[in-house]
Amino acid sequence: PGAWAPWLSQASMWAGKRADGLAYRFKSAPAASVLAPYRVETA
């Protein structure tokens, strides 16, 4: 298990940064532009 520890910590850090980036994108983007593709699919 010891050999996997560095890789797991890197993976968890990468996943956390990715999640933060997605959250920031959704917060900064206008709601209309975020929902537009879903409106097109349902219509």
Secondary structure, DSSP 8 states (H G I E B T S, - for coil): -GGGHHHHHHHHHHHHHHHHHHHHHHHHS-HHHHHHHHHHHH-
